[in-house]
Amino acid sequence: MSATRTDDSYDARVAQILAELGIPAAYGVDRHMPSYAEARDLVSVGMDIYGRDRQLTPHAAGRWTELRVAAHRDGIALLLVSAFRSLEYQRKIFERKIRAGESLEHILKVNAPPGYSEHHTGRAVDLTTPGCPPLAEEFETSAAFAWLVRHAHRLGFAMTYPRENRFGIAYEPWHWAVQE
């Protein structure tokens, strides 16, 4: 789902960042990937596993609270790894990985570029559970993942990047988003 564009200056910022990172301007069209505007109305949802304050839109924050409480009632601990990310934050992820020697081709398989990250919407969360490393495919073997598969849809969440998804992004069992 694509967020509504706010103005041409946002699109120009995205185009400039993509060009500076060496990402083709046709990325979204080529990958059938929707673009997303940055959410403007955000509220704190508490700390992530790294001690950083995280934010979501008010609606997504309410859904996240409901999801976490329902999981807890069933003996499942859901831990927040990431939530809202700005264009600039997403850009820094790419820059850090490029400096570390990762190829752009590889980065684009595991990260949506600035302007295309669902995290910009303030409706997406990356999750883990105790005993599971963050952002690891092994999350799919956890009781937390099994619980999410059975129950997350009732609270408006869906996994955006299942295996062999149409966007060509790596399988991300930890990435869930509130659907509009």
C-alpha positions as semicolon CSV with decimal commas, in nm:
position;residue;x (nm);y (nm);z (nm)
1;M;0,000;0,000;0,000
2;S;0,135;0,332;-0,096
3;A;0,109;0,629;0,131
4;T;-0,029;0,944;-0,025
5;R;0,224;1,191;-0,153
6;T;0,248;1,510;0,043
7;D;0,429;1,728;-0,212
8;D;0,675;1,733;-0,500
9;S;0,963;1,829;-0,269
10;Y;0,940;1,488;-0,099
11;D;0,964;1,311;-0,435
12;A;1,260;1,533;-0,525
13;R;1,434;1,443;-0,194
14;V;1,379;1,072;-0,262
15;A;1,513;1,106;-0,618
16;Q;1,821;1,292;-0,494
17;I;1,895;1,036;-0,222
18;L;1,854;0,745;-0,464
19;A;2,089;0,913;-0,713
20;E;2,348;0,981;-0,442
21;L;2,334;0,617;-0,333
22;G;2,362;0,493;-0,692
23;I;2,014;0,339;-0,696
24;P;1,845;0,358;-1,036
25;A;1,556;0,605;-1,057
26;A;1,338;0,323;-1,195
27;Y;1,390;0,109;-0,883
28;G;1,025;0,120;-0,772
29;V;0,885;0,052;-1,118
30;D;1,133;-0,227;-1,186
31;R;1,061;-0,398;-0,852
32;H;0,685;-0,327;-0,847
33;M;0,764;-0,166;-0,513
34;P;0,532;0,104;-0,377
35;S;0,679;0,427;-0,253
36;Y;0,589;0,559;0,090
37;A;0,569;0,907;0,232
38;E;0,701;0,972;0,580
39;A;0,439;0,972;0,854
40;R;0,404;1,308;1,023
41;D;0,182;1,224;1,320
42;L;0,382;0,991;1,543
43;V;0,364;0,884;1,907
44;S;0,613;0,703;2,125
45;V;0,562;0,329;2,171
46;G;0,850;0,290;2,415
47;M;1,200;0,157;2,387
48;D;1,328;-0,099;2,142
49;I;1,572;-0,375;2,237
50;Y;1,860;-0,127;2,195
51;G;1,715;0,131;2,434
52;R;1,602;0,370;2,158
53;D;1,265;0,542;2,181
54;R;1,049;0,421;1,891
55;Q;0,746;0,578;1,728
56;L;0,443;0,473;1,526
57;T;0,132;0,652;1,402
58;P;-0,136;0,675;1,671
59;H;-0,348;0,405;1,503
60;A;-0,052;0,167;1,459
61;A;0,063;0,240;1,815
62;G;-0,276;0,129;1,945
63;R;-0,264;-0,184;1,733
64;W;0,092;-0,258;1,850
65;T;-0,018;-0,228;2,213
66;E;-0,312;-0,462;2,150
67;L;-0,087;-0,712;1,972
68;R;0,174;-0,713;2,247
69;V;-0,089;-0,750;2,523
70;A;-0,268;-1,033;2,341
71;A;0,061;-1,215;2,285
72;H;0,158;-1,167;2,650
73;R;-0,176;-1,316;2,761
74;D;-0,082;-1,625;2,559
75;G;0,266;-1,642;2,711
76;I;0,444;-1,486;2,413
77;A;0,693;-1,199;2,448
78;L;0,717;-0,971;2,145
79;L;1,013;-0,734;2,149
80;L;1,046;-0,428;1,930
81;V;1,357;-0,403;1,712
82;S;1,249;-0,116;1,486
83;A;0,947;0,097;1,401
84;F;0,922;0,435;1,220
85;R;1,229;0,525;1,016
86;S;1,277;0,852;0,831
87;L;1,425;0,888;0,484
88;E;1,748;1,002;0,645
89;Y;1,760;0,705;0,883
90;Q;1,706;0,466;0,592
91;R;1,977;0,645;0,396
92;K;2,222;0,598;0,685
93;I;2,152;0,223;0,686
94;F;2,257;0,211;0,319
95;E;2,562;0,430;0,374
96;R;2,679;0,217;0,668
97;K;2,645;-0,104;0,468
98;I;2,821;0,046;0,164
99;R;3,110;0,163;0,385
100;A;3,129;-0,192;0,526
101;G;3,188;-0,320;0,173
102;E;2,846;-0,465;0,095
103;S;2,742;-0,441;-0,269
104;L;2,442;-0,228;-0,356
105;E;2,286;-0,532;-0,524
106;H;2,303;-0,728;-0,196
107;I;2,178;-0,435;0,015
108;L;1,874;-0,395;-0,213
109;K;1,784;-0,760;-0,152
110;V;1,763;-0,707;0,223
111;N;1,667;-0,339;0,262
112;A;1,416;-0,122;0,083
113;P;1,581;0,205;-0,019
114;P;1,482;0,546;0,114
115;G;1,135;0,632;-0,014
116;Y;1,038;0,266;-0,044
117;S;1,064;0,147;0,316
118;E;0,734;0,059;0,478
119;H;0,891;0,187;0,801
120;H;0,841;0,543;0,667
121;T;0,466;0,500;0,714
122;G;0,490;0,459;1,091
123;R;0,284;0,141;1,057
124;A;0,564;-0,119;1,035
125;V;0,752;-0,296;1,312
126;D;1,042;-0,536;1,319
127;L;1,004;-0,787;1,601
128;T;1,201;-1,048;1,789
129;T;1,151;-1,256;2,100
130;P;1,380;-1,351;2,391
131;G;1,645;-1,600;2,285
132;C;1,622;-1,511;1,916
133;P;1,873;-1,277;1,752
134;P;1,708;-0,972;1,595
135;L;1,645;-0,961;1,221
136;A;1,728;-1,330;1,180
137;E;1,536;-1,576;0,968
138;E;1,540;-1,818;1,261
139;F;1,262;-1,602;1,409
140;E;1,029;-1,816;1,197
141;T;1,102;-2,115;1,424
142;S;0,997;-1,928;1,738
143;A;0,671;-1,960;1,928
144;A;0,632;-1,583;1,877
145;F;0,630;-1,622;1,498
146;A;0,383;-1,910;1,515
147;W;0,161;-1,695;1,736
148;L;0,183;-1,401;1,493
149;V;0,090;-1,622;1,198
150;R;-0,220;-1,740;1,386
151;H;-0,330;-1,413;1,545
152;A;-0,170;-1,097;1,398
153;H;-0,428;-1,059;1,121
154;R;-0,708;-1,019;1,380
155;L;-0,531;-0,708;1,506
156;G;-0,468;-0,568;1,158
157;F;-0,108;-0,684;1,110
158;A;0,033;-0,870;0,810
159;M;0,380;-0,993;0,721
160;T;0,492;-0,781;0,426
161;Y;0,785;-0,985;0,297
162;P;0,696;-1,356;0,290
163;R;0,915;-1,601;0,099
164;E;0,942;-1,522;-0,272
165;N;0,748;-1,197;-0,236
166;R;0,672;-0,994;-0,546
167;F;0,914;-0,717;-0,447
168;G;1,228;-0,932;-0,454
169;I;1,308;-0,844;-0,092
170;A;1,454;-1,122;0,122
171;Y;1,216;-1,317;0,343
172;E;1,158;-1,115;0,663
173;P;0,952;-1,315;0,914
174;W;1,017;-1,037;1,169
175;H;0,863;-0,753;0,963
176;W;0,491;-0,691;1,028
177;A;0,278;-0,390;0,937
178;V;-0,064;-0,257;1,021
179;Q;-0,274;-0,266;0,708
180;E;-0,478;0,042;0,620
